[in-house]
Amino acid sequence: MRPAPSDFNGLPDEGQAASATGFPHIRMRRTRKSEGIRRLVRENALEPRHLILPVFVEEGLAERTPVRSMPGVYRETELSLALAMRQAAQNNLGAVMLFGVSRRKDATGSDSMRPGGLMDRMVKRAKDACPDLVVMADLCFCEYTDHGHCGPLDHNGETVDNDRTLENLGFQAVTAAAAGVDIVAPSGMMDGQVGAVRRALDASGFQDKAILAYAAKFASSYYGPFREAAGCSLGKGDRKTYQMDPANGEEALRETALDIAEGADMVMVKPGLPYLDILWRIKNTFRMPTFAYNVSGEYAMLRCAADAGSLDYEKALMEMLLSFRRAGADGILTYAANDAAQILQK
C-alpha cells in the first residue's frame, strides 16, 4: 500500500530501500539512450571561445618553419603572423598568446623591453591584423636571453636574480601594453612578479590592461618541445629554483593566493594533464577565471600516438580538452586550438 502523502518524507523505508535507491529502480543508462538525451544532460561543454592558441614569432625568418618535435606547429615570420591571426579569428578562438623567438639575445633580454624590439613589433602586427581578437603576451625572458633563463643571472651565473628581474618585467609589460596588447602573462615564477607588473602598468597609465598570472607553473619534463620552438634551451643550471616542485599541491594554492593578492585578474596552471587535481583545487578555492596550459609535451604525445595509429587524434583531442573543462578551466591554451575549433564547427 502506498504511504499517505503526509507520511512521505522523501526517503524510502527499509522495505523500499533495495529497489528505490538502486537498480532496477534507478537506471543510469536512461540518460545515455540517445545523442539528444546525452547532449541535454551534458555537464560540461567545449566551444572555440574556450581555446587560446600559442604562437611563436621568430624575427629574421624568411618563411614559416615547422617545429620538428611538434607536428602541425610552426615558427611564424613577422609577416606570416598576420595570416595566423586571421585563421584564429576565423575559427572563433578566444585569444592568441604570443611568444617571441629572438635573434638579439643578451644577458638581460633587453630586446623585449625596448620600443621597436620583437615584443613591440609582434604585438602591433597581431593587433593590426585582427583588432578584435584578444592578444596575450607571454612576459618572460627565456626567449630573449643568451643563457636561456627567465631573467638576469645572480652572482653564481646559474639561476635568476629574482629582484633584478622584477624591474625588467615591468619594462617588458609596459612595452607590450604600449603596443596594444590586451592581456599580459608573467610566466617566470619570480616572487612578486604580478605586483611588479601591476605597479608598472598602473604607473604608465595602463590600469585597464589585465594580468593572467602563471600562478602554478611546475618544473616539468613536459616542456621539452617548447624549448625547441621558442629557442630557449638552458646553457647551464635548471629552472627548479623558481618553478614549482611537481610533488607540491598546497604550495600551488599559496602561490595562487599571493598572485591574486598582488593584482592578478586571472590565473593559470601549467602543465595541464598531469595537474588536473591542482586545476580543480585552485578553481574551487578562489573562484577566479582559471586557465590551463595544455603544454608542448602533452600535445606532442597525442600527435605522435595518433601518427603511430595508436589512437584517433580527433576523438582523443576532444576528450583531453573536455577533461580541462571538467576540472574547472575557463580557458585552455593548446597548440591544437585550430584543430579543435574546426572539429567543433563541423
C-alpha positions, 0 to 999 in steps of 0.5 A, spaced: 500 500 500 502 506 498 504 511 504 499 517 505 502 523 502 503 526 509 507 520 511 512 521 505 518 524 507 522 523 501 526 517 503 524 510 502 523 505 508 527 499 509 522 495 505 523 500 499 530 501 500 533 495 495 529 497 489 528 505 490 535 507 491 538 502 486 537 498 480 532 496 477 529 502 480 534 507 478 537 506 471 543 510 469 543 508 462 536 512 461 540 518 460 545 515 455 539 512 450 540 517 445 545 523 442 539 528 444 538 525 451 546 525 452 547 532 449 541 535 454 544 532 460 551 534 458 555 537 464 560 540 461 561 543 454 567 545 449 566 551 444 572 555 440 571 561 445 574 556 450 581 555 446 587 560 446 592 558 441 600 559 442 604 562 437 611 563 436 614 569 432 621 568 430 624 575 427 629 574 421 625 568 418 624 568 411 618 563 411 614 559 416 618 553 419 615 547 422 617 545 429 620 538 428 618 535 435 611 538 434 607 536 428 602 541 425 606 547 429 610 552 426 615 558 427 611 564 424 615 570 420 613 577 422 609 577 416 606 570 416 603 572 423 598 576 420 595 570 416 595 566 423 591 571 426 586 571 421 585 563 421 584 564 429 579 569 428 576 565 423 575 559 427 572 563 433 578 562 438 578 566 444 585 569 444 592 568 441 598 568 446 604 570 443 611 568 444 617 571 441 623 567 438 629 572 438 635 573 434 638 579 439 639 575 445 643 578 451 644 577 458 638 581 460 633 580 454 633 587 453 630 586 446 623 585 449 623 591 453 625 596 448 620 600 443 621 597 436 624 590 439 620 583 437 615 584 443 613 591 440 613 589 433 609 582 434 604 585 438 602 591 433 602 586 427 597 581 431 593 587 433 593 590 426 591 584 423 585 582 427 583 588 432 578 584 435 581 578 437 584 578 444 592 578 444 596 575 450 603 576 451 607 571 454 612 576 459 618 572 460 625 572 458 627 565 456 626 567 449 630 573 449 636 571 453 643 568 451 643 563 457 636 561 456 633 563 463 627 567 465 631 573 467 638 576 469 643 571 472 645 572 480 652 572 482 653 564 481 651 565 473 646 559 474 639 561 476 635 568 476 636 574 480 629 574 482 629 582 484 633 584 478 628 581 474 622 584 477 624 591 474 625 588 467 618 585 467 615 591 468 619 594 462 617 588 458 609 589 460 609 596 459 612 595 452 607 590 450 601 594 453 604 600 449 603 596 443 596 594 444 596 588 447 590 586 451 592 581 456 599 580 459 602 573 462 608 573 467 610 566 466 617 566 470 615 564 477 619 570 480 616 572 487 612 578 486 612 578 479 604 580 478 605 586 483 611 588 479 607 588 473 601 591 476 605 597 479 608 598 472 602 598 468 598 602 473 604 607 473 604 608 465 597 609 465 595 602 463 590 600 469 585 597 464 590 592 461 589 585 465 594 580 468 593 572 467 598 570 472 602 563 471 600 562 478 602 554 478 607 553 473 611 546 475 618 544 473 616 539 468 619 534 463 613 536 459 616 542 456 621 539 452 618 541 445 617 548 447 624 549 448 625 547 441 620 552 438 621 558 442 629 557 442 630 557 449 634 551 451 638 552 458 646 553 457 647 551 464 643 550 471 635 548 471 629 552 472 627 548 479 629 554 483 623 558 481 618 553 478 614 549 482 616 542 485 611 537 481 610 533 488 607 540 491 599 541 491 598 546 497 604 550 495 600 551 488 594 554 492 599 559 496 602 561 490 595 562 487 593 566 493 599 571 493 598 572 485 591 574 486 593 578 492 598 582 488 593 584 482 592 578 478 585 578 474 586 571 472 590 565 473 593 559 470 596 552 471 601 549 467 602 543 465 595 541 464 594 533 464 598 531 469 595 537 474 588 536 473 587 535 481 591 542 482 586 545 476 580 543 480 583 545 487 585 552 485 578 553 481 574 551 487 578 555 492 578 562 489 573 562 484 577 566 479 577 565 471 582 559 471 586 557 465 590 551 463 596 550 459 595 544 455 603 544 454 608 542 448 609 535 451 602 533 452 600 535 445 606 532 442 604 525 445 597 525 442 600 527 435 605 522 435 600 516 438 595 518 433 601 518 427 603 511 430 595 509 429 595 508 436 589 512 437 584 517 433 587 524 434 580 527 433 576 523 438 582 523 443 583 531 442 576 532 444 576 528 450 583 531 453 580 538 452 573 536 455 577 533 461 580 541 462 573 543 462 571 538 467 576 540 472 574 547 472 578 551 466 575 557 463 580 557 458 585 552 455 591 554 451 593 548 446 597 548 440 591 544 437 586 550 438 585 550 430 584 543 430 579 543 435 575 549 433 574 546 426 572 539 429 567 543 433 564 547 427 563 541 423 
